Amino acid sequence: MSSTNSVFAIPEPIRKFFSIFPLYTYPAPENSYSKQITKPTLWIQPPRKLELDGQDYFSRDVECLKWQAYLSLRGITDFDVRWDVAEEAGVGGHLPTLQLPNGKLLSTMRIPMWADTVQNSPIDTLEGYKDAEARDESRAWVSLLEGAVHSELEIANPKEQTLTSVLSDGPRRALESVVHPPPAPLSGISTPFPPSGVQIPSYPVHLRYRKAIQSLSDRLGTDEWLLGSSAPTALDALLFAYLYTALQSPPAVKREVERHPNLVNWESRVRSLVTPSKQAEI
């Protein structure tokens, strides 16, 4: 037995060499995402500016802001937001994500059903619209907002790209996916990296944006909610998110909305209804 131990013993020179690089072990880091919360918490992209008085907790991301507005306009005001969560930690590697006090995580597709359960709301085949025609028309306005308006905001407020975001296979909304026809990539054709970068002419995009804002103003008119609904719908939450973001954008983008007083007044009124949720205490 002693001869076997001597055969597998580490030679002294190697032992001394290894002593230069000691191995330390540490306890596993605590996962802050799994900490107990007391109320539903929406994980969002950070706000544009963080004010110490807590007056601006609206996400800089249109999709995240839409769901902040959706919850508030549904009458669910007792919820928090947090923006210290990496996008990859969200459901499907995407934000926003709703975390429930029981630790369950909900994707945006499941938030409306959860809201119906919380409020004990009956199933509404019209989705809150006054009739089937308005419900069907809403699809066209969603397409307009997520196409023409979104393209303009992407150009006006470019997001910082990192190597991780370029190489990531996770869901992301690239500008070229909402511009028609989609532009050709600037790079990636003869390299091992994915195609990236696009040359997009800004004038046609801005012209489509201007026409879209005009159409939205004409359709809203003096109605309390878009499409004449008696209560806010998901479309109103989406419209608010885009108008708020446009009014926080560079002058050329902001000016197109300011040309229409009814849109400016509507955004201001809805903003007062959307709960300025506080940051979750994590």
N, C-alpha and C positions, 0 to 999 in steps of 0.2 A: 504493500500500500504506500509505503514511504517512497519507494522508487518511482511509483506512478505519479505521485504528487510532484516529485522533483523534475520529472520529464515535462510536465505542463506548467511549471512555474515560469513567471515572466522574468526574463534576464534582467539583471540590475541596471544596465545602461538604458534599456527600454523603459524600465520603471521610472528612472530619473527623468527621462525625456517626457513621459506622460505627466509627471508631476508638474511640469511647466504649464500644462493646460488642464487644470483641475476641472472635474465635472461637478457642476452644481445642479441640484434639483429644486424646483419651486412648485408650490401648489398651483393647481389649475386656476386660471383667471375666472373671476365670477362673471357670469353672463348677465349683463344688465337687462337684456331683452326679456329674461324670464322672471324678473322681479315682480312681486305682487303689486297690482294696481287696484284702486278702489272704484274706478269708473272707466267706461270705454275710452280708449285712447287711439287717436288717428295718427299713424306714422306718415309724415309728409316731408317734402323737400323744404329746405329752410326758407323763411321769409326773405324778401329783398333787403329789408333793414330791420334790425332788432332794436326796438325801442325799450328802454328800461321801464317805462311806465305801462308797458303791456298793452298798448293800443294797436299794435300792428303785428298780428300773428297770422296774417294771410300768406299762404305759401307763394313762392315765386313761380311755381309750376302750375300751369293752368289745370291739369288733370287733378292735382291734389286740392287746389282751391275749389274746383267744382264740387268735390265731395265734402269739403268743409261747409260750403254753402248748402249742399243738398241736405246734410244732417240738420243744420239750423233751420232751413225752410220747412223741413218736415216736422219741426217742433221738438227735435231732440237737441236740447241745448246743454245738457249736463254731460259734456265730454271734454276731454283734454286733447292736446296735440303735442307731438314731440318730433324733433327734426335732427336728433343725434343718431339716428339709425341709418346704416348704410343701405342703399337701395337693394343690394343683393340679399339683405335680410328679410325683405318683404316677401309676401306670397308670390311665388313664381319669379322671384328676383325683381320685383316691381313695387313701386310706391304709387299711390297710398295703400296702406294696409291698416285694417282696424283690429286692434287688440282688445279683447274682452277681459273683464276681471277674472274669469276662470282660466285665463291663459290661452284661449283659443284665438287663432288668427283668421281673419276673413279677408278675402280678395274683394275688389270693388264689385264684382258680379254678384256677390252674396250680401252686400250691404243693404240693398233695398228689401230683400226678404227678411233680413234681421230687423230692419226698421219697422216693417209690417208686424212682425211678431211682438216687438216691444210696445207698439201702439195698439196692438190687437185690431189691426185694420183688416177689413174684408178684402178679398181679391178683387182688384179693379181692372177689368179687361181694357178699359179706356186709358189707363195709366194716369188718371187725373185730368185728362183733356175733356172738353165739353161734348165731343162726339167722335165718331170713328174717323171722320174726314180730318179733323184737327189732329188726331193721333197720327194719321198717316202723313199729314203735312209736316209734322214735327221732324220726321226723318230727313226731309229735305233741308230743314234749317240746321239740324245737327251736322249734316254733310257740308253745308256752307260754312259753318263756324269752324269745323275741324279741317276744312280745306283752305279756302281763300283767306280767312282771318288768321288761322294758325300759321300759314306759310309766311305771312307778313310779320307776325310776332317772332317767328323763328329767326328771320333775317335781322330784325331790329334788336333782338335780345339773344345773340348767339351764346350758346352754352360752352363752357370750357371743356375741352376734350382731353382725356388722359389716355395713356397707353392701354390701361385696363378697359376703358370704355370702348376703345377702338377694336380691341381683340375679343371683347365679350360677345358671347352668343346669346345673351339674355335679351328679352324684349326691349326694344327702344324705338322711339318714334323719330326717324330720320326725316330731315326736311324734304329730301328727294322723294319720300313716300307720299307726300301730300301735294307735290307740285306736278301739274299735268301740262305737257308730257314730262316724265321724269328725266332729269339731265344725266349726262354721262359722267362717270367718275373721273377725277383728275389723276388718280394714282391707283396702284394695286393691280394693274393689268399684267405686268411682268414681274411682280414681286411676290414673296411668300406671304405678305400681309394682305388682309381683306381690302377690297376697294374702298377708298375714303376720299373725301373732299369733292365738292361739286362747284361748277361754275354756273351760278344762277343769275340771270338778268333780273335786276330788282324792279325795273319799271313795270313790266307786265304783271308782276306779283302785286305791286302797290296799286295798280289800276283795278285788279280783281278785288283787292281789299276795299278800295273806295266804293266800288259798286255794291259789295256785300254790306257794308255799313249803311249805305243809302237804302238798300232793300230792307234791312232790319229796322231802320227808323220808320220807313213807310208802313211796314207790317205791324209794328208795335203801336204806332199812332198814340192815342191817349189811353190805351188799355192799361189796366193795372198789372196784368200778366200777359206774356206773349201768347198769341193765338186765342186770346179772349177767355182763358181759363179762369175759373172762379177762385182757384188757389194755386200756389206755386207748384210747378212741375220740375222734373229733372232738366227739361229744356231751359227753364228760367235759371236754374243753378249754373248751367253751362254758359248761358248768355252773360250772367253776372261775372263769371270767372274771366271770360274773354274781354268784357268791357273794362273791368277793373285792371286787368293786365295791360290793356291798350292805353289806359289813362296813366299808367305808370311808365310808359315807354317813351322813347325819344320824341321830340316835337312833331316830326312828320307823321308819325303814327297816331299820336295823341290828338293832333289837330283834326283828323278825319272824324273822330268821335265828337269832338267839341263843336263841330259844325251842326250837330243835331241836338238841340236842347232837350228833346224828349228822352234821348238815350242817356244824356248826362244826369238828368233828374231821376230817371229810373234807376240808374246805377247807384246814385247817392241814397235813394230810398231803400233799396234792397241791401246796401252795405250796412245800413243802420239796423237791419233785421238779422243779419248774419252774426252769430255770436262770436265775439273776439276771444275764442277759447284760449285759455292760459296754457303755458308749457307744462307738461306733466312733471311732477316732482319725482325724478328718478335717482 
